Amino acid sequence: MRYTIERLPESRVAIEVELEPEVVEKALDRASQRLSRRYPIPGFRPGKAPRRVIEAMLGRDTLYEEAVDELVDRVYQEILMQSDFEPIASATLERISYQPFSFRLVVPVVPTVVLGDYRSLRFPLEPEPVTEEQVDARIEELRRAQLVWREPDPPRPAARGDRVLISGVIRYEEGNQAPLEEMEVVLEGEGFLPGLTQGLIGAQVGEVRELDVAFPDDLTNERLAGKRVHLTLIVRSIKAPELPPLDDDWARSLGQGETLAELRARLRRELEAEALAEAREKVFERMLQAIEEQSTVDLPQVLVDQEIDWMIGRVREGLQARGTSLQRYLEWRGITEDQLREEYRELARKQVRRALVLPPLTLAEGLEVTPEELEEELSREEADTADATEREADAHTRVLFAKLWERLLAIALGQVPESA
């Protein structure tokens, strides 16, 4: 056997092979026996017809076609045992010739990643200052978490921010109608139906309102999506939001201080910690992006296509959960699935590139996961029925990435000695 290996773009290798005639003839003999068992030959028992008879009846090319898979697969496996590349997908048979017997395989392989001088990269840590407005907003969130709804006393018309219970009848353009079961609507923004909030503001309990509205085109209910309808609505009840008073007693009830001032100080510290964490995340992201940009990675197209497949699958699952389909989504956007795949291609390339850069980074930094660290990570998970090997692999990845996160952040901030 003679063969050559050539490196191709997109992390592929081409294998050119030529086999000796005697090797091919033995494979043709075995192919003849298989064909003899598969096809009835008059005058011979299954598997006993001579090769010359099989060749005369079915043709020499049929023998070659039967022998190809055996020959190519066996030779390919032998070459893999002697070579230093690692396949990441099936080989493609690009060319085959019978006289002499030769063929060409193209195989996607694990790419070689060459990291740049990432240890010289530096980025400043710049947390955003916390403002009084942010503290006020956090306090308002806490108050709204304790919001209660009460009927206005004395009664009044519905106002923006109220929660209104309605029921009625919906009439379609075709003339048919259907009951609208009782439902509550908070009169904020346009809600799920443009025009509904504005149409109910000012209504009294027991009042009937007539509204002409149009449902959004992307509504999950396909029967109503994009339809214009006439609503006859009866206001059953009106409730107004009631927030707790902004005082020391309320602050004390939260268990986060004795006074409102102490609560504000505590919330400020929390916001400052969040700002610092966000700033650290930005430094890490800038660091990792810079490492990716200066690294040499010949992306395998097969991995990019697989990533796009995964992304399209997520889109399909999300649409199905909302009661629609990928086909309907594509029709609504006026594009084909191939065009959608192209939209995702650049993002897929970035995600694959990052996934390929991370392993050599952890190797370059000498990061490892100890049995104790792995056991601690696994202990944080709730018991489930997932495969134990898969759970352990996932936990190992999480711990390793957390270590890499801390190391790269320290390098970016100049906190790791060059010799570390």
C-alpha positions as CSV (number, residue, x, y, z in Angstrom):
1,M,0.0,0.0,0.0
2,R,1.2,3.5,-0.9
3,Y,-0.4,6.6,0.5
4,T,0.1,10.3,1.0
5,I,-1.5,12.7,3.5
6,E,-2.1,16.3,2.5
7,R,-3.3,19.1,4.9
8,L,-6.2,21.1,3.5
9,P,-7.9,24.3,4.6
10,E,-10.7,24.1,7.2
11,S,-8.9,21.5,9.2
12,R,-9.2,18.7,6.7
13,V,-6.7,16.1,5.5
14,A,-6.7,14.4,2.1
15,I,-5.5,10.8,1.9
16,E,-4.4,9.5,-1.5
17,V,-4.1,5.6,-1.5
18,E,-3.0,3.1,-4.1
19,L,-3.3,-0.6,-3.4
20,E,-1.2,-3.5,-4.7
21,P,-3.1,-5.8,-7.3
22,E,-2.8,-8.9,-5.1
23,V,-4.5,-7.1,-2.2
24,V,-7.3,-6.0,-4.5
25,E,-7.7,-9.5,-6.0
26,K,-8.2,-11.1,-2.6
27,A,-10.8,-8.5,-1.8
28,L,-12.6,-9.2,-5.1
29,D,-12.6,-12.9,-4.2
30,R,-14.3,-12.2,-0.9
31,A,-16.8,-9.9,-2.7
32,S,-17.6,-12.7,-5.1
33,Q,-18.4,-15.0,-2.2
34,R,-20.7,-12.4,-0.7
35,L,-22.5,-11.8,-4.0
36,S,-22.8,-15.6,-4.6
37,R,-24.7,-15.9,-1.2
38,R,-26.9,-12.9,-2.0
39,Y,-27.9,-13.8,-5.6
40,P,-29.2,-17.2,-6.7
41,I,-26.8,-18.7,-9.3
42,P,-28.4,-21.5,-11.4
43,G,-26.5,-24.8,-10.8
44,F,-24.7,-23.7,-7.7
45,R,-25.5,-23.7,-4.0
46,P,-25.5,-20.2,-2.2
47,G,-22.0,-19.0,-1.7
48,K,-20.4,-21.8,-3.9
49,A,-20.5,-20.2,-7.4
50,P,-16.9,-19.5,-8.7
51,R,-15.8,-16.0,-9.1
52,R,-15.6,-16.3,-12.9
53,V,-19.3,-17.2,-13.0
54,I,-20.3,-14.3,-10.8
55,E,-18.1,-11.9,-12.8
56,A,-19.7,-13.1,-16.1
57,M,-23.2,-12.7,-14.8
58,L,-22.9,-9.5,-12.8
59,G,-19.9,-7.8,-14.4
60,R,-16.5,-6.9,-13.0
61,D,-17.6,-3.5,-11.9
62,T,-20.2,-5.0,-9.7
63,L,-17.4,-7.0,-8.0
64,Y,-15.4,-3.8,-7.5
65,E,-18.4,-2.0,-6.1
66,E,-19.0,-4.8,-3.6
67,A,-15.3,-4.7,-2.5
68,V,-15.0,-1.0,-2.2
69,D,-16.4,-0.5,1.3
70,E,-14.3,-3.3,2.7
71,L,-11.1,-2.1,1.1
72,V,-11.5,1.6,1.8
73,D,-12.6,1.1,5.5
74,R,-9.8,-1.4,6.3
75,V,-7.1,0.8,4.7
76,Y,-8.5,3.9,6.3
77,Q,-8.4,2.3,9.8
78,E,-4.8,1.2,9.2
79,I,-3.8,4.7,8.2
80,L,-5.5,6.1,11.3
81,M,-3.4,3.8,13.5
82,Q,-0.2,5.2,12.0
83,S,-1.1,8.9,11.7
84,D,-1.2,11.9,14.1
85,F,-4.5,13.4,13.1
86,E,-7.8,12.9,14.9
87,P,-11.0,12.7,12.8
88,I,-14.1,14.7,14.1
89,A,-16.5,13.4,11.4
90,S,-16.8,10.6,8.8
91,A,-14.4,10.6,5.9
92,T,-15.7,11.4,2.4
93,L,-14.8,9.3,-0.5
94,E,-14.0,11.9,-3.2
95,R,-12.5,9.7,-5.9
96,I,-12.0,6.1,-6.7
97,S,-10.3,4.3,-9.6
98,Y,-10.2,0.5,-10.3
99,Q,-7.2,0.3,-12.6
100,P,-5.0,0.6,-10.7
101,F,-7.1,0.5,-7.5
102,S,-6.7,4.0,-5.9
103,F,-8.9,6.4,-4.0
104,R,-9.0,9.7,-2.3
105,L,-10.5,10.4,1.1
106,V,-11.1,13.8,2.7
107,V,-11.4,13.8,6.5
108,P,-12.3,16.7,8.9
109,V,-9.9,16.6,11.8
110,V,-9.3,18.3,15.1
111,P,-7.7,21.6,14.3
112,T,-4.4,22.7,15.7
113,V,-4.8,25.9,17.8
114,V,-1.9,28.2,18.2
115,L,-2.3,30.7,21.1
116,G,-0.9,34.1,20.9
117,D,0.9,36.0,23.6
118,Y,-2.2,36.3,25.8
119,R,-0.2,36.7,29.0
120,S,0.8,40.2,28.0
121,L,-2.9,41.3,27.6
122,R,-4.2,43.8,30.2
123,F,-7.6,45.3,30.7
124,P,-8.8,47.8,33.4
125,L,-11.4,46.9,36.0
126,E,-14.0,49.7,35.8
127,P,-17.2,49.0,37.8
128,E,-20.0,51.5,37.1
129,P,-20.7,53.8,40.1
130,V,-24.0,53.2,41.9
131,T,-26.5,56.1,41.8
132,E,-29.3,57.0,44.2
133,E,-31.7,56.4,41.3
134,Q,-30.5,52.7,41.2
135,V,-31.1,52.4,45.0
136,D,-34.5,53.9,44.6
137,A,-35.4,51.5,41.8
138,R,-34.2,48.5,44.0
139,I,-36.4,49.7,46.8
140,E,-39.3,50.1,44.5
141,E,-38.8,46.5,43.3
142,L,-39.0,45.3,47.0
143,R,-42.2,47.3,47.5
144,R,-43.8,46.0,44.3
145,A,-43.0,42.4,45.5
146,Q,-45.4,43.2,48.4
147,L,-48.0,44.8,46.2
148,V,-51.7,44.0,47.0
149,W,-54.7,44.7,44.9
150,R,-57.8,46.3,46.5
151,E,-61.0,47.7,45.2
152,P,-60.9,51.5,45.3
153,D,-62.8,53.0,48.2
154,P,-64.8,55.0,47.2
155,P,-65.4,53.3,43.8
156,R,-64.0,55.1,40.7
157,P,-63.4,54.5,37.0
158,A,-60.5,52.3,35.9
159,A,-57.2,54.1,35.7
160,R,-53.8,53.3,34.2
161,G,-52.1,50.7,36.5
162,D,-55.4,49.1,37.7
163,R,-56.2,45.4,37.3
164,V,-59.5,45.0,35.6
165,L,-61.6,41.8,35.4
166,I,-63.5,41.6,32.0
167,S,-65.6,39.2,30.1
168,G,-67.7,39.5,26.9
169,V,-68.0,38.5,23.3
170,I,-65.5,38.4,20.4
171,R,-66.9,38.9,16.9
172,Y,-64.8,38.0,13.9
173,E,-64.8,39.8,10.5
174,E,-66.5,36.7,8.9
175,G,-69.5,37.4,11.2
176,N,-69.2,34.5,13.7
177,Q,-68.7,35.1,17.3
178,A,-67.4,33.4,20.5
179,P,-67.6,34.1,24.2
180,L,-64.7,35.7,25.9
181,E,-64.2,34.0,29.3
182,E,-63.4,36.1,32.4
183,M,-59.8,37.4,32.3
184,E,-57.8,40.0,34.3
185,V,-56.0,42.8,32.4
186,V,-53.5,45.1,34.0
187,L,-53.8,48.5,32.3
188,E,-50.2,49.1,31.6
189,G,-48.7,49.8,28.1
190,E,-50.6,48.1,25.3
191,G,-50.6,44.7,26.9
192,F,-51.1,41.6,24.8
193,L,-53.6,43.4,22.6
194,P,-53.0,47.0,21.2
195,G,-55.8,49.3,22.0
196,L,-57.2,47.3,24.9
197,T,-55.7,49.3,27.7
198,Q,-56.7,52.6,26.3
199,G,-60.2,51.3,25.5
200,L,-60.8,50.3,29.2
201,I,-59.4,53.4,30.9
202,G,-62.3,55.4,32.4
203,A,-64.7,52.5,32.4
204,Q,-66.9,51.9,35.5
205,V,-67.8,48.5,37.1
206,G,-70.7,47.0,35.1
207,E,-70.1,49.3,32.1
208,V,-70.0,47.8,28.6
209,R,-67.3,48.9,26.2
210,E,-67.2,48.2,22.4
211,L,-63.7,48.0,20.9
212,D,-62.4,47.3,17.4
213,V,-58.9,45.8,17.7
214,A,-56.3,43.8,15.7
215,F,-54.4,40.9,17.1
216,P,-50.6,40.9,16.6
217,D,-49.3,38.9,13.6
218,D,-47.0,36.8,15.8
219,L,-49.7,35.7,18.3
220,T,-49.2,32.0,19.2
221,N,-52.9,31.4,18.6
222,E,-52.9,31.0,14.8
223,R,-56.6,31.5,14.6
224,L,-56.4,35.0,16.0
225,A,-52.9,36.1,14.7
226,G,-53.3,39.2,12.5
227,K,-57.1,39.2,12.7
228,R,-59.3,42.3,13.2
229,V,-62.1,41.7,15.7
230,H,-64.9,43.5,17.5
231,L,-65.0,43.1,21.3
232,T,-68.0,43.7,23.5
233,L,-66.6,43.8,27.0
234,I,-68.2,44.0,30.4
235,V,-66.1,45.4,33.3
236,R,-66.7,43.0,36.2
237,S,-64.3,44.5,38.8
238,I,-61.6,47.1,39.2
239,K,-58.7,46.8,41.6
240,A,-56.0,49.3,42.3
241,P,-52.4,48.5,43.3
242,E,-51.5,49.3,46.9
243,L,-47.8,49.5,47.9
244,P,-46.5,49.3,51.5
245,P,-45.5,52.6,53.0
246,L,-41.9,53.7,52.6
247,D,-40.9,54.0,56.2
248,D,-38.8,52.4,58.9
249,D,-41.5,49.9,59.9
250,W,-41.6,48.5,56.4
251,A,-37.8,48.4,56.2
252,R,-37.7,46.5,59.5
253,S,-40.2,44.0,58.3
254,L,-37.8,42.9,55.5
255,G,-35.2,41.9,58.1
256,Q,-32.5,43.9,56.3
257,G,-32.0,46.6,58.8
258,E,-33.8,48.6,61.6
259,T,-34.4,51.7,59.5
260,L,-35.0,52.8,55.9
261,A,-31.5,54.3,55.9
262,E,-29.9,51.0,56.9
263,L,-31.9,49.3,54.1
264,R,-30.7,51.8,51.6
265,A,-27.1,51.3,52.7
266,R,-27.5,47.5,52.4
267,L,-29.0,47.8,49.0
268,R,-26.2,50.1,47.9
269,R,-23.6,47.5,48.9
270,E,-25.4,44.9,47.0
271,L,-25.6,47.0,43.9
272,E,-21.9,47.8,44.2
273,A,-21.1,44.1,44.5
274,E,-23.2,43.5,41.4
275,A,-21.4,46.3,39.5
276,L,-18.0,44.8,40.5
277,A,-19.1,41.3,39.3
278,E,-20.4,42.8,36.0
279,A,-17.1,44.7,35.5
280,R,-15.1,41.5,36.2
281,E,-17.3,39.6,33.7
282,K,-16.6,42.4,31.1
283,V,-12.9,42.1,31.7
284,F,-13.0,38.3,31.2
285,E,-15.1,38.6,28.1
286,R,-12.7,41.2,26.6
287,M,-9.7,39.0,27.6
288,L,-11.2,35.9,26.0
289,Q,-12.2,37.8,22.9
290,A,-8.7,39.2,22.5
291,I,-7.2,35.7,23.0
292,E,-9.6,34.3,20.3
293,E,-8.6,37.1,17.9
294,Q,-4.9,36.6,18.2
295,S,-5.1,32.8,18.1
296,T,-4.6,30.8,14.9
297,V,-7.5,28.4,14.4
298,D,-8.4,26.8,11.1
299,L,-12.1,26.2,11.7
300,P,-13.5,22.9,10.5
301,Q,-16.7,23.6,8.4
302,V,-18.3,20.4,9.7
303,L,-18.2,21.8,13.3
304,V,-19.7,25.1,12.2
305,D,-22.5,23.2,10.4
306,Q,-23.2,21.1,13.4
307,E,-23.4,24.2,15.6
308,I,-25.9,25.8,13.2
309,D,-27.9,22.5,13.3
310,W,-28.0,22.8,17.1
311,M,-29.1,26.5,16.9
312,I,-31.8,25.8,14.4
313,G,-33.0,22.9,16.6
314,R,-33.3,25.3,19.6
315,V,-35.3,27.7,17.4
316,R,-37.6,24.9,16.3
317,E,-38.2,23.7,19.9
318,G,-38.9,27.2,21.1
319,L,-41.5,27.8,18.3
320,Q,-43.1,24.4,19.1
321,A,-43.4,25.4,22.7
322,R,-45.3,28.5,21.6
323,G,-47.6,26.6,19.5
324,T,-46.2,27.3,16.1
325,S,-43.7,25.8,13.7
326,L,-40.4,26.6,12.1
327,Q,-42.0,26.6,8.6
328,R,-44.6,29.1,9.7
329,Y,-41.8,31.3,11.2
330,L,-39.9,31.2,8.0
331,E,-43.0,32.1,6.0
332,W,-43.7,35.0,8.3
333,R,-40.2,36.3,7.8
334,G,-40.2,35.5,4.1
335,I,-37.0,33.5,4.1
336,T,-35.9,29.9,3.5
337,E,-34.2,27.6,6.0
338,D,-31.0,28.0,4.1
339,Q,-31.1,31.7,4.5
340,L,-31.8,31.3,8.2
341,R,-28.7,29.1,8.5
342,E,-26.6,31.8,6.8
343,E,-27.9,34.3,9.4
344,Y,-26.5,32.0,12.1
345,R,-23.3,31.2,10.4
346,E,-21.1,34.0,11.8
347,L,-22.3,33.4,15.4
348,A,-21.8,29.7,15.0
349,R,-18.2,30.3,13.8
350,K,-17.5,32.5,16.9
351,Q,-19.0,29.9,19.2
352,V,-17.0,27.0,17.6
353,R,-13.8,29.1,17.6
354,R,-14.3,29.8,21.4
355,A,-14.9,26.1,22.1
356,L,-11.7,25.2,20.3
357,V,-9.6,27.8,22.0
358,L,-10.6,26.9,25.6
359,P,-9.0,23.4,25.9
360,P,-5.4,24.6,24.9
361,L,-5.8,27.5,27.2
362,T,-6.5,25.3,30.2
363,L,-3.6,23.1,29.1
364,A,-1.2,26.1,28.7
365,E,-2.1,27.3,32.2
366,G,-1.7,23.8,33.7
367,L,-5.2,23.8,35.2
368,E,-6.6,20.6,36.5
369,V,-9.6,19.4,38.5
370,T,-8.8,17.4,41.7
371,P,-11.0,14.5,42.8
372,E,-12.0,16.6,45.9
373,E,-13.1,19.6,43.7
374,L,-15.1,17.3,41.4
375,E,-16.8,15.6,44.4
376,E,-17.7,19.0,45.9
377,E,-19.2,20.2,42.6
378,L,-21.2,17.0,42.2
379,S,-22.5,17.4,45.8
380,R,-24.1,20.7,44.8
381,E,-26.4,19.0,42.3
382,E,-29.7,17.5,43.1
383,A,-30.0,13.8,42.6
384,D,-31.4,12.9,39.3
385,T,-31.6,10.0,36.8
386,A,-28.9,11.4,34.5
387,D,-26.1,9.1,33.4
388,A,-23.4,9.2,36.1
389,T,-20.6,9.5,33.6
390,E,-22.3,12.4,31.9
391,R,-22.9,14.2,35.2
392,E,-19.3,13.8,36.1
393,A,-18.1,15.1,32.8
394,D,-20.4,18.1,33.1
395,A,-19.2,18.8,36.6
396,H,-15.6,18.5,35.5
397,T,-16.2,21.0,32.7
398,R,-17.8,23.5,35.1
399,V,-15.0,23.4,37.6
400,L,-12.3,23.7,34.9
401,F,-14.1,26.6,33.3
402,A,-14.4,28.4,36.7
403,K,-10.7,28.0,37.3
404,L,-9.9,29.3,33.8
405,W,-12.2,32.2,34.4
406,E,-10.3,33.2,37.6
407,R,-6.9,32.7,35.9
408,L,-7.6,34.8,32.8
409,L,-9.2,37.5,34.9
410,A,-6.1,37.6,37.1
411,I,-3.8,37.8,34.1
412,A,-5.9,40.6,32.5
413,L,-5.7,42.6,35.8
414,G,-1.9,42.0,36.1
415,Q,-2.3,39.8,39.2
416,V,-0.5,36.7,38.1
417,P,3.3,36.5,37.9
418,E,4.6,35.7,34.4
419,S,6.2,32.5,35.8
420,A,2.9,31.2,37.2
